[in-house]
Amino acid sequence: MPSDPLHKIAAEDGRYAPAAYQFVFESLEPAVKIAGRENCEGQDRHVTGQELLQGLRAHASDTFGPMAAHVWRSWGLSRTVDWGEIVFVLVDAGMLNRQESDSIEDFREGFDFDEAFVEGYELKLPPEISAKPSGGSGE
């Protein structure tokens, strides 16, 4: 049995790759930022399922670009409610907190992976790369 708690939880659950469980934790900060709660503390930083989905989507887009849907599917996810399943496994394991109003249903009406990551993908160039052509004079 793996010694890493997330690997252990993933192995016991058996539905999703351990990387998906880790990705939830990596996406919490983007979700908190998107929700406008980065300056809050404790329970005030709590995000809803829909807000977490926004963080997952943003983090996946930044990390994997148009390959995000493929990566998520390789982890065993096929719809946004799968993220809810992972979250509630982590809640049951005591690794995430929930509020009474939190529900798996919060994750059900999310987004289509291909629409979000392939059709809706917009290339973001780093600021140090000029989007303006140099004019060809070698400047």
C-alpha positions in Angstrom: 0.0 0.0 0.0 1.4 3.5 -0.9 2.7 5.6 1.9 1.5 8.9 0.4 -2.0 9.6 1.8 -3.4 10.8 -1.5 -2.1 7.6 -3.3 -3.7 5.5 -0.5 -7.0 7.3 -0.8 -7.0 7.0 -4.6 -6.1 3.3 -4.4 -8.8 2.6 -1.9 -11.4 4.5 -3.9 -10.2 3.0 -7.2 -12.0 5.3 -9.6 -9.5 8.1 -10.3 -5.8 8.5 -10.6 -3.9 9.9 -7.6 -2.9 12.9 -9.7 -6.6 14.0 -9.8 -6.7 14.1 -6.0 -3.5 16.2 -5.9 -4.9 18.5 -8.6 -7.9 19.3 -6.4 -5.4 20.7 -3.8 -3.4 22.6 -6.4 -6.7 24.2 -7.7 -7.9 25.4 -4.4 -5.8 28.6 -4.4 -6.9 29.6 -8.0 -10.5 28.9 -6.9 -10.2 31.1 -3.8 -8.6 33.8 -6.0 -11.4 33.6 -8.6 -14.0 33.8 -5.8 -12.3 36.9 -4.5 -11.5 35.4 -1.1 -7.7 35.4 -1.2 -7.5 37.9 1.7 -9.9 35.9 3.8 -9.0 33.4 6.5 -10.5 30.2 7.9 -14.1 29.4 6.9 -14.4 32.7 5.0 -12.0 31.2 2.4 -14.4 28.3 1.7 -15.4 27.9 -1.9 -18.5 26.3 -3.3 -18.5 23.4 -5.7 -19.1 25.7 -8.6 -16.3 28.0 -7.5 -13.9 25.0 -7.2 -14.9 23.9 -10.7 -13.9 27.4 -11.9 -10.5 27.0 -10.1 -10.0 23.5 -11.5 -10.8 24.8 -15.0 -8.5 27.8 -14.8 -5.6 25.7 -13.3 -6.1 23.0 -15.9 -6.1 25.5 -18.7 -2.9 27.2 -17.4 -1.2 23.9 -16.8 -2.3 21.7 -19.7 -3.8 24.1 -22.3 -5.9 22.4 -24.9 -4.7 19.0 -23.6 -6.6 19.4 -20.3 -9.6 17.4 -21.3 -7.3 14.5 -22.4 -5.4 14.7 -19.2 -8.5 14.7 -17.1 -9.9 11.7 -19.0 -6.6 9.8 -18.5 -7.2 10.3 -14.8 -10.6 8.7 -15.0 -12.8 11.8 -15.1 -15.4 12.3 -17.8 -17.7 15.0 -16.3 -17.5 17.7 -13.7 -19.4 15.6 -11.1 -16.4 13.3 -11.0 -14.6 16.3 -9.3 -17.3 16.3 -6.7 -16.9 12.6 -6.1 -13.2 13.2 -5.5 -13.9 16.2 -3.2 -16.3 14.2 -1.1 -13.8 11.2 -0.8 -11.3 13.8 0.5 -13.9 15.2 2.9 -14.7 11.7 4.2 -10.9 11.1 4.6 -10.7 14.3 6.7 -8.4 16.0 4.2 -10.9 18.7 3.2 -13.6 20.5 5.1 -17.2 21.0 4.0 -20.0 23.2 5.0 -23.5 21.9 5.6 -24.7 23.5 2.4 -22.1 21.7 0.3 -23.4 18.9 -2.0 -22.3 16.6 -4.8 -25.0 18.3 -6.8 -22.9 21.5 -6.8 -20.6 19.8 -9.3 -23.2 18.3 -11.6 -24.0 21.3 -13.7 -20.4 22.2 -14.6 -19.0 22.3 -18.1 -18.2 20.1 -21.1 -14.4 19.3 -21.1 -14.0 19.7 -24.8 -15.9 22.9 -25.0 -13.9 24.4 -22.1 -10.4 23.3 -23.1 -10.4 22.6 -26.8 -13.0 24.8 -28.4 -12.7 27.6 -25.9 -8.9 27.5 -25.7 -7.2 30.9 -26.0 -3.4 31.0 -26.3 -1.8 33.2 -23.6 1.6 34.5 -24.4 4.0 35.3 -21.5 4.4 39.1 -21.0 8.1 38.9 -22.0 7.1 37.7 -25.5 6.0 40.7 -27.6 2.7 40.1 -29.4 3.8 42.9 -31.9 6.0 42.0 -34.9 9.4 43.6 -34.8 9.2 44.9 -38.3 11.8 42.5 -39.6 14.8 44.9 -39.1 16.4 42.6 -36.6 15.8 45.0 -33.7 
